Amino acid sequence: MRNRFVAGNWKMNLSDSESKSLAEKIASHSYTENTQVVLCTPFLYLKEVLEATSGNTKVAVGAQNCHEKEAGAYTGEVSAAQLASAGIPYVILGHSERRTYYKEDNALLKSKTDEALAQGLHVIFCCGEVLEEREANKQAQVVETQLQEALGHLSTDQMSKVVIAYEPVWAIGTGKTASAAQAQDMHEMIRNWVANQFGAEHAEQQIILYGGSCKPGNAAELFAQKDVDGGLIGGASLKAEDFIQIIEA
């Protein structure tokens, strides 16, 4: 049986004291044995949140990005090796905001994924279509291309350290949410891609998350779909009560 997995993406939000307080509230809650919670914080707060959550083994910490090189003259960047040395186990790669605002393409994300895995990190890899692609009924083609070009070369062992997060870009921060049926259709397509690429046995173990305006009010219906294993949560992860309700769903 696949673990349930909920990651909070704090994006560029919260102050130092707010981050510590939020992390402590989330870590003070008890979670079921088959549940993994990950808090993906701004780089500045990673160590502090790591310390604040150290008493709860079900809560881990992740970064929101990393560089594709191990080290070098890249002012303002953070490497996967630095994250690993700081004890950070997870990193988000390929988020739609990185793809859109910073023009990250599949080739770059392939390099970032390779470097993160080489340094021992677990990757939360994001994929998803924009509104125009959804309206043109190209969502499956778009997502499969993103997965194939960035992850298709991995070994099964490497892929076991990757969590896939499907995020319909048109539903991120817009208040719109894919219907449960739309989410299930895309998650099933992704699991079929994993099966074709890495085998049916691995596909059954592959964790696939939904990201896109997931809230306490719709989490249960989304998570009830057979191929939806949890969520990558944005805005709702900034409020402890909302985030905990989503995890419990």
C-alpha positions as CSV (number, residue, x, y, z in Angstrom):
1,M,0.0,0.0,0.0
2,R,1.3,3.4,-1.0
3,N,2.0,6.0,1.8
4,R,-0.1,9.1,2.0
5,F,2.0,12.1,1.3
6,V,1.3,15.8,1.9
7,A,3.8,18.5,1.2
8,G,3.4,22.2,2.0
9,N,5.0,24.7,-0.4
10,W,5.4,27.9,1.6
11,K,6.8,29.8,-1.5
12,M,8.2,33.3,-0.6
13,N,6.0,33.8,2.5
14,L,6.3,34.2,6.2
15,S,8.8,35.8,8.5
16,D,11.4,34.1,10.7
17,S,9.1,33.9,13.8
18,E,6.0,33.0,11.7
19,S,7.9,30.1,10.1
20,K,9.0,28.7,13.4
21,S,5.6,29.0,14.9
22,L,3.9,27.3,12.0
23,A,6.4,24.5,11.9
24,E,6.0,23.9,15.7
25,K,2.2,23.8,15.4
26,I,2.3,21.2,12.5
27,A,4.9,19.1,14.3
28,S,2.9,19.0,17.5
29,H,0.2,17.1,15.8
30,S,0.2,13.3,15.6
31,Y,-0.1,11.7,12.1
32,T,-0.9,8.1,11.1
33,E,1.9,5.7,10.4
34,N,1.4,5.6,6.6
35,T,1.5,9.4,6.3
36,Q,4.5,11.5,5.3
37,V,4.4,15.3,5.7
38,V,7.0,17.6,4.2
39,L,7.4,21.3,4.8
40,C,9.1,23.1,1.9
41,T,10.3,26.4,3.2
42,P,12.3,29.4,1.9
43,F,16.0,28.6,2.0
44,L,16.5,31.1,4.9
45,Y,14.3,29.0,7.3
46,L,15.3,25.5,6.4
47,K,17.5,24.8,9.4
48,E,15.2,26.5,11.8
49,V,12.2,24.5,10.6
50,L,14.3,21.3,10.6
51,E,15.0,21.9,14.3
52,A,11.4,22.9,15.1
53,T,10.1,19.6,13.6
54,S,12.8,17.3,14.9
55,G,10.6,15.7,17.5
56,N,8.1,14.4,14.9
57,T,9.4,11.6,12.7
58,K,6.4,12.0,10.3
59,V,7.3,15.6,9.4
60,A,10.3,16.2,7.1
61,V,11.7,19.4,5.5
62,G,12.3,20.3,1.9
63,A,13.7,23.1,-0.2
64,Q,11.7,24.7,-3.1
65,N,14.5,24.5,-5.6
66,C,18.2,23.8,-6.1
67,H,20.9,24.5,-8.7
68,E,22.0,21.9,-11.3
69,K,25.7,22.2,-10.5
70,E,27.4,20.8,-7.3
71,A,29.4,24.0,-6.7
72,G,30.7,27.1,-8.4
73,A,30.5,30.8,-9.1
74,Y,26.7,31.0,-9.1
75,T,25.8,34.0,-7.0
76,G,22.6,33.6,-5.0
77,E,22.1,29.9,-5.8
78,V,21.9,26.9,-3.5
79,S,23.2,23.5,-4.5
80,A,21.8,20.1,-3.8
81,A,25.1,19.2,-2.1
82,Q,24.6,22.1,0.3
83,L,21.0,21.0,1.1
84,A,22.2,17.5,1.8
85,S,25.0,18.7,4.0
86,A,22.4,20.7,6.0
87,G,20.3,17.6,6.5
88,I,17.5,18.6,4.2
89,P,16.0,15.4,2.6
90,Y,13.6,16.8,0.0
91,V,13.6,19.3,-2.8
92,I,10.8,20.5,-5.2
93,L,11.8,20.7,-8.8
94,G,9.9,21.9,-11.9
95,H,7.2,23.9,-10.1
96,S,5.1,25.8,-12.7
97,E,6.3,29.1,-11.2
98,R,9.9,28.2,-11.8
99,R,9.0,27.0,-15.3
100,T,7.1,30.3,-16.0
101,Y,9.0,33.0,-14.3
102,Y,12.5,31.6,-14.6
103,K,12.1,29.8,-17.9
104,E,13.2,26.4,-16.5
105,D,12.7,23.8,-19.3
106,N,12.7,20.0,-19.3
107,A,16.4,19.8,-20.1
108,L,17.4,22.0,-17.2
109,L,15.1,20.0,-14.9
110,K,16.7,16.8,-16.0
111,S,20.0,18.1,-14.9
112,K,18.6,19.4,-11.6
113,T,17.0,16.1,-10.9
114,D,20.1,14.2,-11.7
115,E,22.2,16.4,-9.4
116,A,19.6,16.2,-6.5
117,L,19.5,12.4,-6.7
118,A,23.2,12.1,-6.9
119,Q,23.4,14.1,-3.7
120,G,21.0,11.7,-2.0
121,L,17.9,14.0,-2.0
122,H,14.4,12.9,-2.7
123,V,12.7,14.9,-5.4
124,I,9.2,16.2,-5.6
125,F,8.9,16.6,-9.4
126,C,6.1,18.9,-10.6
127,C,4.4,18.6,-14.0
128,G,1.2,20.1,-15.4
129,E,-0.5,22.0,-18.2
130,V,-1.5,25.6,-18.7
131,L,-5.1,26.7,-19.4
132,E,-4.6,26.9,-23.2
133,E,-3.2,23.4,-23.3
134,R,-6.1,22.1,-21.3
135,E,-8.6,23.8,-23.5
136,A,-6.9,22.3,-26.6
137,N,-7.1,18.8,-24.9
138,K,-3.3,18.5,-24.9
139,Q,-2.8,18.0,-21.2
140,A,-1.8,14.3,-21.5
141,Q,0.7,15.0,-24.2
142,V,2.2,18.0,-22.4
143,V,2.6,16.2,-19.1
144,E,4.0,13.0,-20.7
145,T,6.6,15.1,-22.5
146,Q,7.6,16.8,-19.3
147,L,8.0,13.5,-17.5
148,Q,9.8,11.7,-20.4
149,E,12.3,14.4,-21.0
150,A,13.2,15.0,-17.3
151,L,12.7,11.6,-15.7
152,G,12.5,9.0,-18.5
153,H,16.3,8.3,-18.4
154,L,16.3,7.4,-14.6
155,S,16.8,3.9,-13.3
156,T,14.0,2.3,-11.3
157,D,16.1,2.7,-8.1
158,Q,16.5,6.5,-8.8
159,M,12.8,6.8,-9.6
160,S,12.0,5.3,-6.2
161,K,13.3,8.5,-4.8
162,V,11.0,10.7,-6.9
163,V,7.5,11.8,-5.9
164,I,5.5,13.2,-8.9
165,A,3.2,16.2,-8.3
166,Y,0.6,16.9,-10.9
167,E,-0.4,20.6,-10.9
168,P,-2.8,21.9,-13.4
169,V,-1.3,25.3,-13.8
170,W,-4.7,27.0,-14.4
171,A,-5.7,25.9,-10.9
172,I,-2.7,27.3,-8.9
173,G,-3.5,30.3,-6.8
174,T,-6.6,31.0,-8.9
175,G,-9.2,29.4,-6.7
176,K,-10.1,27.0,-9.5
177,T,-9.6,23.3,-8.8
178,A,-9.6,20.4,-11.1
179,S,-12.6,18.2,-10.5
180,A,-12.0,14.9,-8.8
181,A,-12.6,13.2,-12.1
182,Q,-10.1,15.5,-13.9
183,A,-7.5,14.9,-11.2
184,Q,-8.0,11.1,-11.3
185,D,-7.8,11.0,-15.1
186,M,-4.4,12.8,-15.1
187,H,-3.1,10.7,-12.2
188,E,-4.1,7.5,-13.9
189,M,-2.3,8.7,-17.1
190,I,0.8,9.5,-15.1
191,R,0.8,6.1,-13.4
192,N,0.4,4.4,-16.8
193,W,3.4,6.3,-18.0
194,V,5.4,5.2,-15.0
195,A,4.3,1.6,-15.6
196,N,5.4,1.7,-19.2
197,Q,8.7,3.3,-18.3
198,F,9.6,1.5,-15.1
199,G,7.3,-1.5,-14.8
200,A,3.9,-2.2,-13.3
201,E,5.3,-3.1,-9.9
202,H,7.0,0.2,-9.5
203,A,4.0,2.1,-10.8
204,E,1.9,0.6,-8.0
205,Q,4.4,2.1,-5.5
206,Q,4.8,5.5,-7.2
207,I,3.5,8.4,-5.1
208,I,1.6,10.9,-7.2
209,L,0.3,14.1,-5.6
210,Y,-2.3,16.7,-6.7
211,G,-1.4,20.3,-6.5
212,G,-3.7,23.2,-7.4
213,S,-6.0,25.1,-4.9
214,C,-6.4,22.1,-2.7
215,K,-8.2,23.1,0.5
216,P,-9.8,21.5,3.6
217,G,-13.2,21.6,1.8
218,N,-12.1,19.6,-1.3
219,A,-9.2,17.6,0.0
220,A,-11.2,14.5,1.0
221,E,-12.8,14.1,-2.4
222,L,-9.6,14.6,-4.3
223,F,-7.6,12.2,-2.0
224,A,-10.3,9.6,-2.3
225,Q,-9.4,9.0,-6.0
226,K,-7.6,5.7,-6.4
227,D,-4.5,7.2,-8.1
228,V,-4.2,10.4,-5.9
229,D,-1.9,9.8,-3.0
230,G,-1.9,13.2,-1.4
231,G,-1.2,16.8,-2.3
232,L,1.3,19.5,-2.9
233,I,-0.3,22.4,-1.0
234,G,0.4,26.1,-1.5
235,G,-1.7,28.8,0.2
236,A,-3.5,26.4,2.6
237,S,-0.2,25.2,3.9
238,L,0.5,28.6,5.5
239,K,-2.3,28.1,8.1
240,A,-1.6,25.2,10.5
241,E,-5.3,24.4,11.1
242,D,-6.1,24.2,7.3
243,F,-2.9,22.2,6.6
244,I,-3.6,19.7,9.3
245,Q,-7.2,19.2,8.1
246,I,-5.9,18.5,4.6
247,I,-3.4,16.0,6.0
248,E,-6.1,14.3,8.0
249,A,-8.3,14.1,4.9
